[in-house]
Amino acid sequence: KHVIRGVHVINVHTGITETLQGTPPKSMVRPVKTPVLQESNDRFSHIPIHNEMTTLRIRTENGDQIMLKMRIDDTIDKLKEHIDQIRSHDFGSHDQYMIKTAFPSKTYSDTTATLRSCGLFPSANIFISPV
């Protein structure tokens, strides 16, 4: 079955078929365990974590999406550590890359800058681009 939305024709059975067959759709966002994610899930935590964290949705080179929850005072270097770990574990990749945002169009190369100072809070969509 197809649905027409605006000028796009959408196949509504594709997602259902993939779900029933156990194949996750390509657009599925996979959360990555970080200390901040664990703290935010801890219902007994006494830290007002929601004001201190950011949610980063990262699109990798192959189109996969990952979600990281980090402290807003973490640095770009800390973000790169998480990305490096994911890339080496999931993709076996150790190639150099750049961290970018599409809007505003910006490359984040200062590894000492905080996520707060870069404007990557309370949430941001970033992507990884090969060097």
PyMOL CGO cylinders between C-alpha atoms (Angstrom):
from pymol import cmd
from pymol.cgo import CYLINDER

trace = [
    CYLINDER, 0.00, 0.00, 0.00, 1.21, 3.52, -0.77, 0.3, 1, 1, 1, 1, 1, 1,
    CYLINDER, 1.21, 3.52, -0.77, 0.36, 6.84, 0.84, 0.3, 1, 1, 1, 1, 1, 1,
    CYLINDER, 0.36, 6.84, 0.84, 0.78, 10.16, -0.90, 0.3, 1, 1, 1, 1, 1, 1,
    CYLINDER, 0.78, 10.16, -0.90, 2.08, 12.88, 1.38, 0.3, 1, 1, 1, 1, 1, 1,
    CYLINDER, 2.08, 12.88, 1.38, 2.64, 16.20, -0.33, 0.3, 1, 1, 1, 1, 1, 1,
    CYLINDER, 2.64, 16.20, -0.33, 4.48, 15.29, -3.51, 0.3, 1, 1, 1, 1, 1, 1,
    CYLINDER, 4.48, 15.29, -3.51, 6.05, 12.10, -2.12, 0.3, 1, 1, 1, 1, 1, 1,
    CYLINDER, 6.05, 12.10, -2.12, 4.72, 8.55, -2.47, 0.3, 1, 1, 1, 1, 1, 1,
    CYLINDER, 4.72, 8.55, -2.47, 5.51, 6.52, 0.64, 0.3, 1, 1, 1, 1, 1, 1,
    CYLINDER, 5.51, 6.52, 0.64, 5.46, 2.71, 0.73, 0.3, 1, 1, 1, 1, 1, 1,
    CYLINDER, 5.46, 2.71, 0.73, 3.93, 2.03, 4.16, 0.3, 1, 1, 1, 1, 1, 1,
    CYLINDER, 3.93, 2.03, 4.16, 4.46, -1.74, 4.06, 0.3, 1, 1, 1, 1, 1, 1,
    CYLINDER, 4.46, -1.74, 4.06, 8.26, -1.54, 3.79, 0.3, 1, 1, 1, 1, 1, 1,
    CYLINDER, 8.26, -1.54, 3.79, 8.75, -0.58, 7.44, 0.3, 1, 1, 1, 1, 1, 1,
    CYLINDER, 8.75, -0.58, 7.44, 6.26, -3.18, 8.66, 0.3, 1, 1, 1, 1, 1, 1,
    CYLINDER, 6.26, -3.18, 8.66, 7.89, -5.95, 6.62, 0.3, 1, 1, 1, 1, 1, 1,
    CYLINDER, 7.89, -5.95, 6.62, 11.38, -5.07, 7.89, 0.3, 1, 1, 1, 1, 1, 1,
    CYLINDER, 11.38, -5.07, 7.89, 10.11, -4.96, 11.48, 0.3, 1, 1, 1, 1, 1, 1,
    CYLINDER, 10.11, -4.96, 11.48, 8.37, -8.34, 11.20, 0.3, 1, 1, 1, 1, 1, 1,
    CYLINDER, 8.37, -8.34, 11.20, 11.44, -9.91, 9.60, 0.3, 1, 1, 1, 1, 1, 1,
    CYLINDER, 11.44, -9.91, 9.60, 13.69, -8.52, 12.32, 0.3, 1, 1, 1, 1, 1, 1,
    CYLINDER, 13.69, -8.52, 12.32, 15.63, -6.20, 10.01, 0.3, 1, 1, 1, 1, 1, 1,
    CYLINDER, 15.63, -6.20, 10.01, 15.83, -2.75, 11.57, 0.3, 1, 1, 1, 1, 1, 1,
    CYLINDER, 15.83, -2.75, 11.57, 14.99, 0.09, 9.21, 0.3, 1, 1, 1, 1, 1, 1,
    CYLINDER, 14.99, 0.09, 9.21, 17.96, 2.17, 8.03, 0.3, 1, 1, 1, 1, 1, 1,
    CYLINDER, 17.96, 2.17, 8.03, 16.61, 5.30, 9.72, 0.3, 1, 1, 1, 1, 1, 1,
    CYLINDER, 16.61, 5.30, 9.72, 16.57, 3.73, 13.19, 0.3, 1, 1, 1, 1, 1, 1,
    CYLINDER, 16.57, 3.73, 13.19, 18.53, 5.72, 15.77, 0.3, 1, 1, 1, 1, 1, 1,
    CYLINDER, 18.53, 5.72, 15.77, 20.68, 3.61, 18.09, 0.3, 1, 1, 1, 1, 1, 1,
    CYLINDER, 20.68, 3.61, 18.09, 21.37, 5.06, 21.55, 0.3, 1, 1, 1, 1, 1, 1,
    CYLINDER, 21.37, 5.06, 21.55, 24.91, 4.59, 22.83, 0.3, 1, 1, 1, 1, 1, 1,
    CYLINDER, 24.91, 4.59, 22.83, 25.53, 3.93, 26.51, 0.3, 1, 1, 1, 1, 1, 1,
    CYLINDER, 25.53, 3.93, 26.51, 27.35, 6.87, 28.06, 0.3, 1, 1, 1, 1, 1, 1,
    CYLINDER, 27.35, 6.87, 28.06, 27.70, 7.78, 31.75, 0.3, 1, 1, 1, 1, 1, 1,
    CYLINDER, 27.70, 7.78, 31.75, 25.15, 10.57, 31.25, 0.3, 1, 1, 1, 1, 1, 1,
    CYLINDER, 25.15, 10.57, 31.25, 22.60, 8.18, 29.73, 0.3, 1, 1, 1, 1, 1, 1,
    CYLINDER, 22.60, 8.18, 29.73, 23.03, 5.83, 32.66, 0.3, 1, 1, 1, 1, 1, 1,
    CYLINDER, 23.03, 5.83, 32.66, 22.63, 8.68, 35.18, 0.3, 1, 1, 1, 1, 1, 1,
    CYLINDER, 22.63, 8.68, 35.18, 19.53, 9.99, 33.42, 0.3, 1, 1, 1, 1, 1, 1,
    CYLINDER, 19.53, 9.99, 33.42, 17.99, 6.51, 33.55, 0.3, 1, 1, 1, 1, 1, 1,
    CYLINDER, 17.99, 6.51, 33.55, 18.77, 6.15, 37.26, 0.3, 1, 1, 1, 1, 1, 1,
    CYLINDER, 18.77, 6.15, 37.26, 15.53, 7.13, 38.97, 0.3, 1, 1, 1, 1, 1, 1,
    CYLINDER, 15.53, 7.13, 38.97, 17.34, 7.56, 42.29, 0.3, 1, 1, 1, 1, 1, 1,
    CYLINDER, 17.34, 7.56, 42.29, 19.85, 10.07, 40.95, 0.3, 1, 1, 1, 1, 1, 1,
    CYLINDER, 19.85, 10.07, 40.95, 19.95, 13.32, 42.92, 0.3, 1, 1, 1, 1, 1, 1,
    CYLINDER, 19.95, 13.32, 42.92, 21.65, 15.23, 40.12, 0.3, 1, 1, 1, 1, 1, 1,
    CYLINDER, 21.65, 15.23, 40.12, 19.48, 17.67, 38.12, 0.3, 1, 1, 1, 1, 1, 1,
    CYLINDER, 19.48, 17.67, 38.12, 20.83, 16.04, 34.99, 0.3, 1, 1, 1, 1, 1, 1,
    CYLINDER, 20.83, 16.04, 34.99, 18.36, 17.34, 32.39, 0.3, 1, 1, 1, 1, 1, 1,
    CYLINDER, 18.36, 17.34, 32.39, 19.70, 20.90, 32.62, 0.3, 1, 1, 1, 1, 1, 1,
    CYLINDER, 19.70, 20.90, 32.62, 23.27, 19.68, 32.32, 0.3, 1, 1, 1, 1, 1, 1,
    CYLINDER, 23.27, 19.68, 32.32, 22.99, 17.30, 29.38, 0.3, 1, 1, 1, 1, 1, 1,
    CYLINDER, 22.99, 17.30, 29.38, 22.65, 17.42, 25.62, 0.3, 1, 1, 1, 1, 1, 1,
    CYLINDER, 22.65, 17.42, 25.62, 21.35, 14.87, 23.17, 0.3, 1, 1, 1, 1, 1, 1,
    CYLINDER, 21.35, 14.87, 23.17, 23.45, 14.48, 20.04, 0.3, 1, 1, 1, 1, 1, 1,
    CYLINDER, 23.45, 14.48, 20.04, 22.10, 12.65, 17.01, 0.3, 1, 1, 1, 1, 1, 1,
    CYLINDER, 22.10, 12.65, 17.01, 25.06, 11.61, 14.87, 0.3, 1, 1, 1, 1, 1, 1,
    CYLINDER, 25.06, 11.61, 14.87, 24.87, 10.42, 11.27, 0.3, 1, 1, 1, 1, 1, 1,
    CYLINDER, 24.87, 10.42, 11.27, 27.85, 8.25, 10.36, 0.3, 1, 1, 1, 1, 1, 1,
    CYLINDER, 27.85, 8.25, 10.36, 29.52, 7.98, 6.97, 0.3, 1, 1, 1, 1, 1, 1,
    CYLINDER, 29.52, 7.98, 6.97, 27.40, 4.97, 6.01, 0.3, 1, 1, 1, 1, 1, 1,
    CYLINDER, 27.40, 4.97, 6.01, 24.11, 6.65, 6.98, 0.3, 1, 1, 1, 1, 1, 1,
    CYLINDER, 24.11, 6.65, 6.98, 23.61, 4.97, 10.36, 0.3, 1, 1, 1, 1, 1, 1,
    CYLINDER, 23.61, 4.97, 10.36, 22.36, 7.20, 13.16, 0.3, 1, 1, 1, 1, 1, 1,
    CYLINDER, 22.36, 7.20, 13.16, 23.57, 7.08, 16.72, 0.3, 1, 1, 1, 1, 1, 1,
    CYLINDER, 23.57, 7.08, 16.72, 22.33, 9.02, 19.71, 0.3, 1, 1, 1, 1, 1, 1,
    CYLINDER, 22.33, 9.02, 19.71, 24.67, 10.20, 22.47, 0.3, 1, 1, 1, 1, 1, 1,
    CYLINDER, 24.67, 10.20, 22.47, 23.69, 11.88, 25.70, 0.3, 1, 1, 1, 1, 1, 1,
    CYLINDER, 23.69, 11.88, 25.70, 26.56, 13.90, 27.12, 0.3, 1, 1, 1, 1, 1, 1,
    CYLINDER, 26.56, 13.90, 27.12, 27.17, 16.67, 29.61, 0.3, 1, 1, 1, 1, 1, 1,
    CYLINDER, 27.17, 16.67, 29.61, 27.10, 20.13, 28.08, 0.3, 1, 1, 1, 1, 1, 1,
    CYLINDER, 27.10, 20.13, 28.08, 30.50, 20.85, 29.63, 0.3, 1, 1, 1, 1, 1, 1,
    CYLINDER, 30.50, 20.85, 29.63, 32.10, 17.81, 27.95, 0.3, 1, 1, 1, 1, 1, 1,
    CYLINDER, 32.10, 17.81, 27.95, 34.57, 18.74, 25.23, 0.3, 1, 1, 1, 1, 1, 1,
    CYLINDER, 34.57, 18.74, 25.23, 34.70, 17.96, 21.52, 0.3, 1, 1, 1, 1, 1, 1,
    CYLINDER, 34.70, 17.96, 21.52, 37.62, 15.68, 22.43, 0.3, 1, 1, 1, 1, 1, 1,
    CYLINDER, 37.62, 15.68, 22.43, 35.29, 13.62, 24.68, 0.3, 1, 1, 1, 1, 1, 1,
    CYLINDER, 35.29, 13.62, 24.68, 32.74, 13.48, 21.85, 0.3, 1, 1, 1, 1, 1, 1,
    CYLINDER, 32.74, 13.48, 21.85, 35.47, 12.25, 19.50, 0.3, 1, 1, 1, 1, 1, 1,
    CYLINDER, 35.47, 12.25, 19.50, 36.39, 9.52, 22.02, 0.3, 1, 1, 1, 1, 1, 1,
    CYLINDER, 36.39, 9.52, 22.02, 32.82, 8.19, 21.90, 0.3, 1, 1, 1, 1, 1, 1,
    CYLINDER, 32.82, 8.19, 21.90, 32.70, 8.42, 18.10, 0.3, 1, 1, 1, 1, 1, 1,
    CYLINDER, 32.70, 8.42, 18.10, 36.11, 6.70, 17.77, 0.3, 1, 1, 1, 1, 1, 1,
    CYLINDER, 36.11, 6.70, 17.77, 34.94, 3.87, 20.01, 0.3, 1, 1, 1, 1, 1, 1,
    CYLINDER, 34.94, 3.87, 20.01, 31.74, 3.39, 17.99, 0.3, 1, 1, 1, 1, 1, 1,
    CYLINDER, 31.74, 3.39, 17.99, 33.51, 3.57, 14.63, 0.3, 1, 1, 1, 1, 1, 1,
    CYLINDER, 33.51, 3.57, 14.63, 36.23, 1.09, 15.61, 0.3, 1, 1, 1, 1, 1, 1,
    CYLINDER, 36.23, 1.09, 15.61, 33.78, -1.36, 17.22, 0.3, 1, 1, 1, 1, 1, 1,
    CYLINDER, 33.78, -1.36, 17.22, 30.94, -1.22, 14.68, 0.3, 1, 1, 1, 1, 1, 1,
    CYLINDER, 30.94, -1.22, 14.68, 32.70, -0.35, 11.45, 0.3, 1, 1, 1, 1, 1, 1,
    CYLINDER, 32.70, -0.35, 11.45, 36.33, -1.29, 12.03, 0.3, 1, 1, 1, 1, 1, 1,
    CYLINDER, 36.33, -1.29, 12.03, 37.17, 2.20, 10.87, 0.3, 1, 1, 1, 1, 1, 1,
    CYLINDER, 37.17, 2.20, 10.87, 40.10, 4.25, 12.11, 0.3, 1, 1, 1, 1, 1, 1,
    CYLINDER, 40.10, 4.25, 12.11, 40.04, 6.78, 9.26, 0.3, 1, 1, 1, 1, 1, 1,
    CYLINDER, 40.04, 6.78, 9.26, 40.23, 10.47, 10.05, 0.3, 1, 1, 1, 1, 1, 1,
    CYLINDER, 40.23, 10.47, 10.05, 36.98, 12.43, 10.02, 0.3, 1, 1, 1, 1, 1, 1,
    CYLINDER, 36.98, 12.43, 10.02, 35.48, 15.82, 10.77, 0.3, 1, 1, 1, 1, 1, 1,
    CYLINDER, 35.48, 15.82, 10.77, 32.54, 16.59, 13.02, 0.3, 1, 1, 1, 1, 1, 1,
    CYLINDER, 32.54, 16.59, 13.02, 30.09, 18.93, 11.32, 0.3, 1, 1, 1, 1, 1, 1,
    CYLINDER, 30.09, 18.93, 11.32, 26.64, 20.43, 11.57, 0.3, 1, 1, 1, 1, 1, 1,
    CYLINDER, 26.64, 20.43, 11.57, 24.53, 21.27, 8.55, 0.3, 1, 1, 1, 1, 1, 1,
    CYLINDER, 24.53, 21.27, 8.55, 22.71, 24.22, 10.12, 0.3, 1, 1, 1, 1, 1, 1,
    CYLINDER, 22.71, 24.22, 10.12, 24.54, 26.31, 10.91, 0.3, 1, 1, 1, 1, 1, 1,
    CYLINDER, 24.54, 26.31, 10.91, 27.17, 24.92, 8.57, 0.3, 1, 1, 1, 1, 1, 1,
    CYLINDER, 27.17, 24.92, 8.57, 30.15, 24.47, 10.85, 0.3, 1, 1, 1, 1, 1, 1,
    CYLINDER, 30.15, 24.47, 10.85, 33.11, 22.15, 11.43, 0.3, 1, 1, 1, 1, 1, 1,
    CYLINDER, 33.11, 22.15, 11.43, 34.17, 21.48, 15.03, 0.3, 1, 1, 1, 1, 1, 1,
    CYLINDER, 34.17, 21.48, 15.03, 37.94, 21.10, 15.11, 0.3, 1, 1, 1, 1, 1, 1,
    CYLINDER, 37.94, 21.10, 15.11, 38.83, 22.74, 18.45, 0.3, 1, 1, 1, 1, 1, 1,
    CYLINDER, 38.83, 22.74, 18.45, 38.98, 19.67, 20.68, 0.3, 1, 1, 1, 1, 1, 1,
    CYLINDER, 38.98, 19.67, 20.68, 39.13, 21.76, 23.86, 0.3, 1, 1, 1, 1, 1, 1,
    CYLINDER, 39.13, 21.76, 23.86, 35.83, 23.55, 23.16, 0.3, 1, 1, 1, 1, 1, 1,
    CYLINDER, 35.83, 23.55, 23.16, 32.84, 22.46, 25.24, 0.3, 1, 1, 1, 1, 1, 1,
    CYLINDER, 32.84, 22.46, 25.24, 29.57, 21.30, 23.74, 0.3, 1, 1, 1, 1, 1, 1,
    CYLINDER, 29.57, 21.30, 23.74, 27.98, 24.31, 25.46, 0.3, 1, 1, 1, 1, 1, 1,
    CYLINDER, 27.98, 24.31, 25.46, 30.40, 26.79, 23.88, 0.3, 1, 1, 1, 1, 1, 1,
    CYLINDER, 30.40, 26.79, 23.88, 29.83, 25.17, 20.47, 0.3, 1, 1, 1, 1, 1, 1,
    CYLINDER, 29.83, 25.17, 20.47, 26.06, 25.59, 20.84, 0.3, 1, 1, 1, 1, 1, 1,
    CYLINDER, 26.06, 25.59, 20.84, 25.47, 21.82, 20.74, 0.3, 1, 1, 1, 1, 1, 1,
    CYLINDER, 25.47, 21.82, 20.74, 22.79, 21.85, 23.42, 0.3, 1, 1, 1, 1, 1, 1,
    CYLINDER, 22.79, 21.85, 23.42, 20.07, 21.05, 24.45, 0.3, 1, 1, 1, 1, 1, 1,
    CYLINDER, 20.07, 21.05, 24.45, 20.26, 18.89, 21.33, 0.3, 1, 1, 1, 1, 1, 1,
    CYLINDER, 20.26, 18.89, 21.33, 22.00, 18.89, 17.97, 0.3, 1, 1, 1, 1, 1, 1,
    CYLINDER, 22.00, 18.89, 17.97, 22.18, 16.94, 14.73, 0.3, 1, 1, 1, 1, 1, 1,
    CYLINDER, 22.18, 16.94, 14.73, 25.74, 16.37, 13.64, 0.3, 1, 1, 1, 1, 1, 1,
    CYLINDER, 25.74, 16.37, 13.64, 27.36, 14.26, 10.97, 0.3, 1, 1, 1, 1, 1, 1,
    CYLINDER, 27.36, 14.26, 10.97, 30.72, 12.69, 10.38, 0.3, 1, 1, 1, 1, 1, 1,
    CYLINDER, 30.72, 12.69, 10.38, 32.51, 13.61, 7.19, 0.3, 1, 1, 1, 1, 1, 1,
    CYLINDER, 32.51, 13.61, 7.19, 35.71, 11.94, 5.91, 0.3, 1, 1, 1, 1, 1, 1,
    CYLINDER, 35.71, 11.94, 5.91, 38.79, 14.15, 5.72, 0.3, 1, 1, 1, 1, 1, 1,
]
cmd.load_cgo(trace, "trace")
